[in-house]
Every structure is written in structure tokens, then in C-alpha cells.
């Protein structure tokens, strides 16, 4: 398809809106821009909210993008919006916010979550989407307005552009929905006191919600008929950006946190909720989990003043002798669920800041390997691992990750969630399968090979971490009982000279 068409990918990150214009044929990024969002605030402990200006900021970003494109803006065919899951807001029937966005980490519904858990006989987390929806509903008067709606953040933008209020099953997954049937959990909603009439209809990712409204298109310098395609969470669109949308392909999305995702024919869950599955646009399931480890730990205890210099030192220093599980705070979600888990750094003496930096790099890579082993234990193998996310800017870290996995990993040329959203828009607008579209548009920037000189020490470090995790009761024996040669490389590959 070499017709000069373009698609837009829009990422609603926590601190900014980012947008890309991408060529439909070859996946070239032809324009990019971003604009800041108001930083989240914490009115009280456990609360985190943000001013709900996302729709207005998206309009500003798209205007900048089309101005950059000039006459080529007439070639835009479709757009998709992606965001972090779980941030919700009360609106009116048109999708106009009636209060702040309650962010994904907000826990003001914790008391209500405990009551729902007791009624439902299953755990509902204090920071769950359902708990926030319940809290919002409880703030309504005895006779709530029939116009009240509760939306996820991407829905604000979709409503603004199309006039339709819908939620995709990917962003809404953690509200306890049925993703295959696209149904809200009526029993849980009743226990939570959330009126079903206050929730928009659910649609599957890749659904064309509608065209950009004529007035909005004119303001944004878009042509008539630009399709708005229902998106997926930023972790899923990063997976698309990696091109990891076929069985055997996996993605390690390393930003502030680490998200690991694979592909399966059936829904996969496990390890006490640590693994869950999104339903992709093509009917395949995308199982994975989100760890609290990640690049966020690099700023703990003041971090290092110069990351590039610290990385260079880490490369010279070699594998760390410290046992590290790099949690920036309390609690872990995957590869095991332990709300009481804390940062682990065990050694003969306290490390210097540079020694600690290398320990964190190794430790996150160990978590990535453990996560892939946990997925393999559930029947989700990895024969082709892709690395994406902001931390892939560190060539040293990419090499460490390949070494710990014992095999090459590939880094795509454009590893952003906004790019993945654009690829999703391209597949929907053309009617082509997502896997075929991704194969055409996603190109590898490099294949990162393991460093055989570090293999033995990193293997030893990983095994010592497993021993420590089991000693603490954080980890069961499941992964060690599996044949993982297709997942993380054979022992001979990992130790090859």
C-alpha cells in the first residue's frame, strides 16, 4: 500500500500528550510533537488526581502536527489513542469532565474495595479501577443525575472527536470486565454501587468508533472522514510497536516500570492474578504482567548524577556481585504478587552509587528473565523477544538484558506507544490483519547480541537471586520445573565462550 496515506498515534502519558504521524506504507514517522499535561497532585495521602484537560491538549497537539505536515495533512486516514489503564473521571452525557481524573494509583476507594471484596468473596484491590468507580458513584447525591457517566481517560478524547461515548475493553480490563463478550461485570457493579447506566458501551480494540466530527476536523486541519479507532493500553501499543503480535513473539516494555507481554490463542491468567490477558484486535490474547521494577529505581537514594557516565562505568565494571531486586517502593505485582515486597540489595558491604547502578541494571534484567519464565510456565513461550520503552535508549542496559536472557533481542526503530497506536490505526483503516500490518511498518533498529564474557557471572547472579527470593517466600518453584530452552536460551547458549 504505497498511496501516501498517513495515520496518527496519540499517547496520553502521565506528564504529556505525544503524537506521531506515520506513513501507512513503510512505517516512517513523518512528523512528531508533544505537549505537557498538568502534573498529578496528591490532595491527601493515597490520593492522586489530575486536571482533566486531555481533550484540549490533544487538539493542540494535533493542530501542531497538521501544521508541520502542511498539505500532507490531507492524507491522514485514521487515528488511535492510547493511555495507561485505570485512570477514570466523572463526566456528563457528552463526555465533558465534571471533576478531576482519578489516576491509576489513586486509592481513595480503598474502604469501598474492602467492602466489595467481602461481598464478592474475591479480592478487589485498593487501587483497582472498580474501587475508584465505586468512590465516584458514592459522591453522587441520593438522586444522581441521569446524565452522569464514568469514563477512562482515552474516552474523553474519543468523545471530543467523535461525539460518541465508548470504552475499549483493553483500557477497561482492570475494571473486571469480560473482554471477549465486551460486558461490564454487573454483579460487581451492583456491589460497588455503580449504576450500569453511568458506564459507556464497551467495544473491542480496533473497532472504528466513528469519524472525526466535521467541526473538529476543520479546527484541526484534518480531512473529512478521518476514522477514530478504539485503542489499547500503552503497554499493549508498545507491544505493537515492538511488532510482537504473533505467537512466540514477546515484548519487554521497560520504562518507569517493566511490562512483559506475549501472544496466545487462548486467554491466559495465573500466579494469583499476576498474569492477565488483553484481547487483541485480531482475536488473539496478549498475556503478560506488569512489574513495579524498572527504570524508576534508578532515582532511588538520589540515583547517579550522570546516567550516561554511570552506564559506561557499569559496562567497565561487569556483572554486579550484589543480589538485587530493584523495587522503588513497597509491593510487587509480577512476576509474583507480593504487596509486602520491598527493595532487595544484598552484599558483603554497602555499595557505592555506581556499584548500586550496575546492580539495578542487572536486577531488572533478572526480573525480565524471571517474568518470561513465568509466562512460559503458563504455556506462553518466547522465541523472539523485542525490547521497547524509554529505557532502550541505554545500549548498555540492552546488552545486559540480552546477556541475562542468553540470546539476541531486537530493538525496533520507533519503540513508542504512540507508534504502536498508529500501527493499530493503520490495520483498522485498511482492513488488513494486525500481524501483517506490523510486519510491514515495524522495522528493527538493531539486534542486540549477548556478551559471552559476562554470561557465567550473570547466570550465577540470577540463580543466587532465585535462591534469595525463595528463601523469603516470595517465589514458588514453578519456573525451575519447566523446560525453558526456547524461552531464555539453553544453558549452553547462556554460557557459550
Secondary structure, DSSP 8 states (H G I E B T S, - for coil): --S--EEEEEEE-SSEEEEEEEETTT--EEEEEEEE----B-SSTT--EE---HHHHHHHHHHHHHHHHGGGGGGEEEEEEEE-TT-EEEE-TTS-BSS-EE-TT--TTHHHHHHHHHHHTS---TTSHHHHHHHHHHTS-SS--TT-EEEEHHHHHHHHHHS--EEETTTTGGGT-BTTTTB--HHHHHHHT--GGGB-EEE-TT-EEEE--HHHHHHHT--TT-EEE---BHHHHHHHHHT--STTEEEEEESSSEEEE--BSS---BTTTTBEEEE-TTS-EEEEEEESBSGGGGGGGG--S-HHHHHHHHHHH-S-SSEEE-BSSS-B-SSS-BTT---EEE-SS---HHHHHHHHHHHHHHHHHHHHHHHHHTT---SEEEEESGGGG-HHHHHHHHHHHTS-EEEESS--HHHHHHHHHHHHHHT--HHHHHHHH--EEEEE---GGGHHHHHHHHHHHHHHHHHTTS--SGGGGS--HHHH--HHHHT--
